[in-house]
């Protein structure tokens, strides 16, 4: 299939499946370093359904120059101008590409913290996430292919296969996991330097089946805010504000991260966790099930869906699965439990439900990779 055909298929899915755009709705495209040919195709798909496209076409180099000297006043001015636009939208499609994932690594942490608190949290986390139909997509670039350890062509082929899989089939299989999680009280996770217990009793479970993220493939909930105790060591590298963190380790008491380590990045890690009162508590627990995503590529949209993984997220919860924790950060940190990553087990109410990355209870076998491809 030609790339133009692939882009058209992907744009059609974003408009008609992911955001379910209807005639007369207003759709904001937030684009960062996205090629014009895909933007044109996406805009045309929005026009086809009789909706109205609007575009914030942004460049990462220019965005960095604007952010470099940002202060509270500047962040609040941006909120003043952007929030009314966001409030007037019915749907938001976020597209991001990058020639350098580390572009913002030299922006001071304090500057990023200010901008997160006074712009990103009210405009993106509160308004977009909670009050619009939205979908987030990472677009393929040579830099992205390099992060994945693949040639540009091989990565592009992989990308479209992952992003346009049969989400309807996945969605149906997820229903059983949603049901299972919503009847669960105690979660126990064990593995390499990981021994953790917490409760999800009474919490909603939400399936991510291509509606909010592309690619997609997770079911999330939130732990009761003060219920978590134990330790965890994440084994998937992660980027936060352009900086790379590896082997992040937490010790947790009554829901709060009381000790955090990440080798040479420990000081920076703790600065992020000190952003506000909610940053050391967890807002999300999710299981990743995308059958095509097997290895990390330093992009959280892909990495959090790695089959056989879970992510446990310091920071703000989502309103549709709320535990009351609010923060300017929401940092999806991933631990993969497949054999080649050291294995591990997840128990729901003392029943082993997933071992070494594969579901082992009969109700959930359809979510194993061989049954989703």
Secondary structure, DSSP 8 states (H G I E B T S, - for coil): --HHHHHHHHHHHIIIIIS---TT-EEEEEEES--HHHHHHHHHHHHHTT-EEEEEEE-HHHHHHHHTT--HHHHHHHHHHHHHHHHT-SEEEEEE--S-TTTTTTS-HHHHHHHIIIIIIIIIIIIIHHHSEEEEEE---HHHHHHTTS-HHHHHHHHHHHHTS-HHHHHHHHHHHHHHHHT--EEEEEETTEEEEEE-TT---EEESSSSEES--EEEE---TT--EEEEE--S-EEETTEEE-S-EEEEETTEEEEEE-GGGHHHHHHHHTSSTTTTSEEEEEEE-BTT--S--S-HHHHTTBTTEEEEEEE---GGG--S---S-EEEEEEE-SGGGT--EEEETTEEEEETTEE-SGGGGGGSHHHH-
